[in-house]
Structure formats: structure tokens, C-alpha cells
Amino acid sequence: MAKTKLEIAADEARAENLIKNEYQENNPYEDTHRDALSDGDEKGKGTGIYLDTTDGGSSVDINGNGKHSGKSGRKGNIAINESKNGSTEGVNGYGPDKPYTTPIID
């Protein structure tokens, strides 16, 4: 049976979109892929370490978006927190020496 015009158009669009997808079998998108890692660009958020919540983030997450003069981004918020509390630890005692963690379940 011959393909309909819609099926022909869909096949062409599919072939074109597969070319754009850079995450193929030889370059899969995984937790350690360059576009997944927090390496200073705006794409990556993670570190490749399971549940690492203190070191990840894109450049905007870490440094802020530039629109709120030091009041956005992790660095700006840590500075505000430290200035309010007079220490490097937040109000709940969490800081560089006591990061948020998850309980170890056996």
C-alpha cells in the first residue's frame, strides 16, 4: 500500500530530526556527558556523582543571572546568608563543612 502524504512528510521530518539529535548510541546522554556536567556553561547541572547537591548547577545557578546584583545564584545567596548570620554556616548549621546529605539505607 502506498504511503499517504502525511506519512511521507513524517518520514522526511523524522530523518531530519534524527540528524539534529547528537545523543546517539556512540554519544549517549548520560550523567557524565559534557552537556549534563556542571562545567561552567549554562547547559549542565550535575557532577556525575549520585545526589551531589552542593557542587552542581549551571553558570547561572552558581553565579546568578546578572539582573539582581548579587542576589541570585548560589554564590550570592551564600554571601547573603553568611552576612546575616556572621558565619560560614546557615541558620540550620548546614554549610561547606556540613552539606545536605541523604540517609544511607541498607
C-alpha positions as CSV (number, residue, x, y, z in Angstrom):
1,M,0.0,0.0,0.0
2,A,1.3,3.4,-0.9
3,K,2.2,5.9,1.8
4,T,-0.1,8.9,2.3
5,K,1.3,12.5,2.0
6,L,1.3,12.7,5.8
7,E,3.4,9.6,6.2
8,I,5.9,10.8,3.6
9,A,6.2,14.2,5.3
10,A,6.6,12.4,8.7
11,D,9.3,10.2,7.4
12,E,11.2,13.2,6.0
13,A,10.8,15.2,9.2
14,R,11.9,12.2,11.3
15,A,15.1,11.7,9.2
16,E,15.9,15.4,9.5
17,N,15.3,15.4,13.3
18,L,17.5,12.4,13.9
19,I,20.4,14.2,12.3
20,K,19.9,17.0,14.9
21,N,20.0,14.6,17.8
22,E,23.6,14.5,18.9
23,Y,22.9,11.9,21.6
24,Q,23.2,8.7,19.6
25,E,24.5,5.3,20.5
26,N,28.1,6.3,20.1
27,N,27.5,9.5,22.2
28,P,24.7,8.7,24.7
29,Y,23.4,11.4,27.0
30,E,24.4,10.1,30.5
31,D,25.2,11.5,33.9
32,T,28.8,12.2,32.8
33,H,28.0,13.6,29.3
34,R,29.6,17.1,28.7
35,D,26.1,18.6,28.3
36,A,25.0,17.1,31.6
37,L,28.0,18.2,33.7
38,S,28.3,21.4,35.6
39,D,31.4,22.7,34.0
40,G,30.8,26.4,33.8
41,D,28.4,26.6,30.9
42,E,24.6,27.1,31.0
43,K,23.8,23.6,29.9
44,G,25.0,21.2,32.6
45,K,23.6,20.9,36.1
46,G,25.2,17.7,37.6
47,T,28.5,16.5,38.7
48,G,28.1,12.8,37.8
49,I,28.2,12.0,41.5
50,Y,24.9,10.5,42.8
51,L,22.9,13.1,44.7
52,D,25.7,15.7,44.8
53,T,23.7,18.7,45.8
54,T,26.5,21.1,46.7
55,D,28.7,21.2,43.7
56,G,26.4,21.1,40.7
57,G,24.5,23.8,38.8
58,S,24.9,25.8,35.6
59,S,26.8,29.0,35.4
60,V,23.5,30.9,36.1
61,D,22.7,28.6,39.1
62,I,26.1,29.3,40.6
63,N,26.8,32.9,39.7
64,G,23.2,34.3,39.2
65,N,21.6,35.8,36.2
66,G,23.2,39.2,36.4
67,K,19.8,41.0,36.7
68,H,19.6,41.1,40.5
69,S,23.1,42.3,41.5
70,G,24.4,39.5,43.7
71,K,21.0,38.4,45.0
72,S,20.7,35.4,42.7
73,G,22.7,32.3,42.3
74,R,24.3,30.1,44.9
75,K,27.4,32.3,45.5
76,G,25.3,35.4,46.0
77,N,22.9,33.6,48.3
78,I,25.7,32.1,50.4
79,A,27.2,35.6,50.8
80,I,23.8,37.0,51.9
81,N,23.4,34.1,54.4
82,E,26.9,34.5,55.8
83,S,26.5,38.2,56.2
84,K,23.2,37.7,58.1
85,N,24.4,35.0,60.4
86,G,28.1,36.0,60.8
87,S,29.4,32.6,59.9
88,T,30.0,30.2,57.0
89,E,27.1,28.0,58.2
90,G,23.5,28.7,57.6
91,V,20.7,29.0,60.2
92,N,20.3,25.2,60.3
93,G,24.0,24.6,60.6
94,Y,24.4,23.5,57.0
95,G,27.4,24.8,55.2
96,P,30.7,23.8,53.5
97,D,31.6,21.5,56.4
98,K,28.1,20.1,56.9
99,P,26.4,19.7,53.5
100,Y,22.9,18.4,53.0
101,T,23.0,14.6,52.6
102,T,20.6,11.7,52.3
103,P,20.5,8.9,54.9
104,I,22.2,5.7,53.9
105,I,19.7,3.0,53.7
106,D,20.8,-0.6,53.7
